[in-house]
Amino acid sequence: MSYDLYFWRSGAAEDPRRLADRLADEKADGLVPDERVLAFRAELLRRWPDLDDMIAPWHHDLGWRQPWGEGGLVDRFVALALPYGWEAMSALPVLAGSYGLDLYDPQSEQLVPPASLPQDRAVRDDVARVEGWVTEDHVVRLFRQISAYVGYAYDDLDEAALVGALDDTSDEVVDGWFEYPLAGTPTLVVRLALSPGSAVVNVRVEGTMDLVLATRIETALDLL
């Protein structure tokens, strides 16, 4: 027997019970896409990989596993079907609140919005590096996305600096990476290198990032 929980953008539900009933049938037409939902989902799976058998809706991050749900709903809500007594249950409201999401427990019919949580219970684990890859034609889009996250005014001069920057890079050589700083809040350094013989660009984003920022960057890398 499972213990069900639902997460969605805070304030999105006038009637949480009715919305949860609809989400159980994969009817999410009342919810708008929100990247914070994706970021929260990614963080859940990073912290507790065993949730890949208990999370919905389905998305490519689950690989061959398909508990239930449609991939097109992945940025609208997260549903968990947990075993009773799951070890990290108490951490979920705080983690959800840090992403601006409500938690709804249909068993007790209790809605937990971020504003109801103590302000000193923030979830913070500083992350020094995020890694992933994109194709060459998505490099500029990635820079624009990360710049928006940290408040850096990315412009045409930055774009010009990237022209030809990857030509002599290689992820097989220690000093074969191109580095570019983004002086936002926080300051990040983006390191790029081509994978020889392909259009794949390996990416390392380095700096002092909180979990929310790190997960947003991870999500951007996954989706590009």
DRENBA-993992 format. One record per residue (C-alpha): x, y, z. Coordinates in Angstrom, 1 decimal. Each point is the difference from the previous one (the first is absolute). Layout:
<pts>
        x        y        z
        X        Y        Z
...
</pts>
This chain:
<pts>
        x        y        z
      0.0      0.0      0.0
      1.4      3.4     -1.0
     -0.1      3.5      1.5
     -0.8      2.5     -2.7
      1.3      3.6     -0.2
     -0.5      2.7     -2.6
      2.1      3.1     -0.7
     -0.9      3.0     -2.2
      0.7      3.7     -0.4
     -1.0      1.8      3.2
     -3.5      1.5     -0.2
     -1.0     -1.9     -3.1
     -2.9     -1.9      1.7
     -3.2      1.5      1.3
     -1.2     -3.5      0.8
      3.1     -2.2      0.8
     -2.0     -3.2      0.4
     -1.7      0.4     -3.3
      3.2      0.8     -1.7
      1.7     -3.1      1.5
     -2.8     -2.2     -1.2
      0.4      1.4     -3.5
      3.7     -0.5      0.0
     -0.5     -3.6      1.0
     -1.7     -0.3     -3.4
      2.7      1.9     -1.7
     -2.2      3.1     -0.6
      2.2      3.0      0.6
     -1.7      2.5     -2.2
     -0.4      2.5      2.9
      3.8      0.2      0.6
      2.4      2.1     -2.1
      3.6     -1.2     -0.7
      2.5      1.2      2.6
      3.7     -0.7     -0.2
      0.2     -0.2      3.8
     -2.1     -3.2     -0.1
      2.7     -1.5     -2.3
      2.8      1.2      2.3
     -1.7     -1.4      3.0
     -0.5     -3.4     -1.7
      3.6     -0.1     -1.0
      1.1      0.7      3.5
     -2.2     -2.7      1.4
      1.6     -2.6     -2.3
      3.5      1.4      0.7
     -0.5     -0.4      3.8
     -2.0     -3.2      0.0
      0.6     -2.0     -3.2
     -2.3     -2.8      1.2
     -2.9      2.4     -0.7
      0.2     -0.9     -3.7
     -2.5     -2.8      0.8
     -2.3      2.3      1.9
     -0.1      3.3     -1.9
     -2.4      1.2     -2.7
     -0.7      1.2     -2.6
      2.4     -1.9     -2.3
      3.0      1.9     -1.5
      3.2     -1.1     -1.8
      1.9      0.4      3.3
     -1.5     -3.4      1.0
      1.6     -1.8     -2.9
     -1.9     -3.3     -0.6
     -2.1      0.4      3.2
     -3.6      1.2     -0.6
     -1.9      0.0      3.3
     -3.0      1.9     -1.5
     -0.7      3.3     -1.6
      0.8      1.9     -3.2
      3.2      1.8     -0.7
     -1.8      3.2     -1.1
     -1.2      0.6      3.5
      3.5     -0.1      1.6
      0.3      3.8      0.5
     -3.5      0.4      1.6
      0.1     -2.3      3.0
      1.8     -2.7      1.9
     -1.7     -3.0      1.6
      1.6     -2.5      2.4
     -1.4     -3.3      1.0
      2.1     -0.8      3.1
      0.1     -3.0      2.3
     -1.3      0.8      3.5
      2.9      1.1      2.3
      2.2      1.1     -2.9
      3.2      1.3      1.7
      0.1      3.6     -1.4
     -3.7      0.9      0.2
      0.6      2.9      2.3
      2.5      1.6     -2.4
     -2.5      0.3     -2.9
     -2.1      3.0      1.2
      3.2      2.0      0.5
      1.6     -1.0     -3.3
     -3.3      0.7     -1.9
     -0.3      3.4      1.8
      3.5      1.0     -1.1
     -1.2     -0.4     -3.6
     -3.2      2.0      0.6
     -2.2     -3.1     -0.2
     -3.0     -1.1      2.1
     -0.1     -3.5      1.4
     -3.4     -1.7      0.2
     -0.7     -3.1      2.1
     -3.3     -1.6     -1.2
      0.1     -2.4      2.9
     -0.4      2.8      2.6
     -1.3      2.5     -2.5
      2.7      2.4      1.1
      1.5      2.7     -2.2
      3.5      1.2      1.0
      0.9      3.3     -1.8
      3.6      1.5      0.2
     -1.3      2.9      2.1
     -1.0     -2.4      2.8
      3.5     -1.3      0.5
      2.5      1.4      2.5
      2.4      2.3     -1.7
      3.0     -1.5      1.7
     -0.6     -3.4     -1.5
      1.3      0.7     -3.5
      1.6     -2.9     -1.9
      3.5      1.0     -1.0
      2.9     -2.1     -1.2
      2.5      2.0     -1.9
      1.0     -1.5     -3.3
      3.4      0.8     -1.6
     -0.5     -1.5     -3.5
     -2.8     -1.1     -2.3
      0.9     -2.1     -3.1
     -1.8     -1.0     -3.1
      0.1      0.4     -3.8
     -1.8      1.8     -2.8
      0.4      0.0     -3.7
      1.9      2.9     -1.7
     -3.1      1.7     -1.2
     -1.3      0.3      3.5
      3.0      1.6      1.7
     -1.2      3.6     -0.4
     -3.4     -0.9      1.3
      1.6     -1.7      3.0
      2.1      3.2      0.8
     -3.1      2.1     -0.3
     -1.9     -2.3      2.4
      2.7     -0.1      2.6
      0.5      3.7     -0.3
     -3.6      0.6      0.8
      0.2     -2.2      3.1
      2.8      2.0      1.5
     -1.0      3.5     -1.2
      2.9      0.4     -2.5
     -0.7      2.4     -2.9
      1.0     -2.4     -2.9
      0.1      2.0     -3.2
      1.5      0.0     -3.6
      3.5      0.6      1.3
     -0.2     -3.3      2.0
     -1.3     -1.8     -3.0
      2.8      1.4     -2.2
      2.5     -1.3      2.5
     -1.3     -3.6     -0.6
      0.5      0.1     -3.7
      2.7     -2.6     -0.8
      0.7     -0.5      3.7
     -0.6     -3.8     -0.2
      2.1     -0.7     -3.1
      3.1     -1.1      1.9
     -1.6     -1.5      3.0
     -0.1     -3.7      1.0
     -1.4     -1.7      3.1
      2.7     -2.6     -0.3
      2.7      2.6      0.9
      0.4      1.5      3.5
      0.7      3.5     -1.4
     -2.3     -0.4     -3.0
     -3.0      1.8      1.6
     -1.2      3.5     -0.9
     -1.0      2.1      3.1
     -2.4      2.9      0.1
     -1.1      1.9      3.2
     -3.5      1.2      0.6
      0.3      2.8      2.6
     -3.4     -0.3      1.5
     -1.3     -0.9      3.5
      1.8     -2.3      0.6
      2.9      0.2     -2.5
      0.2     -3.2     -2.0
      2.6     -1.3     -2.4
     -1.2     -2.1     -2.9
      2.5     -2.4     -1.5
     -0.6     -1.5     -3.4
      1.8     -2.7     -2.1
     -1.0     -1.9     -3.1
     -0.1     -3.7      0.0
      2.3     -1.0     -2.9
     -1.8     -1.2     -3.1
     -3.4      1.2      1.1
     -2.1      3.1      0.4
     -0.3     -0.6      3.8
      1.3      2.8      2.2
      0.7     -1.1      3.6
     -0.8      2.6      2.6
      1.2      0.7      3.5
     -1.5      2.9      1.9
      2.0      0.9      3.1
     -0.6      2.4      2.9
     -1.7      0.1      3.3
     -3.6     -1.0     -0.8
     -2.9     -0.8      2.3
     -2.1     -3.1     -0.8
     -2.7      2.0     -1.8
      2.4      1.6     -2.4
      2.0     -3.2     -0.6
     -3.2     -1.9     -0.7
     -1.3      2.7     -2.4
      3.3     -0.3     -1.9
     -0.1     -3.8      0.0
     -3.6      0.2     -1.3
      1.0      2.4     -2.8
      2.8     -2.4     -1.0
     -2.4     -2.9      0.0
     -2.6      1.8     -2.2
      2.3      1.7     -2.6
</pts>
